[in-house]
């Protein structure tokens, strides 16, 4: 659009040809169709220089804005890729290590509490630790899904 505006500003400083057609005569007029032709010459062509410069400045600004937007989208895409990799590794850790560990913590705490080897306070702390591991796992899954959504959005899918 800015390129077209620059071409228009440059074209206004050049001579032009005007062609026209008029059909506004009365119905009973012997001349039905009227044509018009002319030539336009800019008398003060130096006044158009500022308009051309302004159009060129708008073009440069729009090109710079497009480059900045491209860089921003590229940065967001790289960040989304990094987030997907980070959350994927976190989810994999929880699935392979964290969740089995939380199940072991709960079963051990229940067994020791039933045997009377730990107090109720230590039992609750152990169960709380296991639930915190599961909560962290769910947060990792949520983050992974959000990162995938963001990545697909930036890919246009």
C-alpha positions, 0 to 999 in steps of 0.5 A, a space after each residue: 500500500 505504501 509503495 502505491 502511495 509513493 507511486 501516486 505521489 510521484 505521478 502527481 508531479 508529472 503531466 497527465 492526460 484527462 479523458 472523459 465522457 458526459 451524458 448529462 445533456 437534455 433528452 431532446 438535445 441533438 448531441 447525445 454524447 459529449 466527450 472531453 479531453 485535456 492535458 494537465 501540467 503541474 505548474 509548481 512541480 517543486 511543491 510535489 517534492 515534499 509529498 514524494 518525500 513524505 510518501 517515501 518516509 511512510 514507505 520506509 516506516 512500513 518496511 521497518 514495521 514489517 521487519 520488526 513484526 517479522 523479528 517478533 514473530 520469529 522470536 515468539 516461535 523460537 520461544 514456543 519451540 523452547 517451551 515445548 521442549 522444556 515442558 516435554 522433558 518435564 512431563 517425561 521426567 514426571 512420567 518416568 520418575 516423579 509419578 512412580 516416586 509419589 506412588 511409592 511415597 504414599 504406599 510407604 507412608 501408609 504402611 509405616 503409619 499402619 505399623 505405628 512407626 511414624 506419627 500422623 504428622 509425618 504421614 500427612 507430610 509424606 502424602 502432601 509431598 506426593 500430592 505436590 509431585 502430582 500437582 507439579 506433573 499436572 502443571 507440566 502437562 498444562 504448560 506443555 499443552 499451552 506451548 503446543 497451542 502457541 506453537 500451532 498458532 504461530 505455524 498457522 495451524 
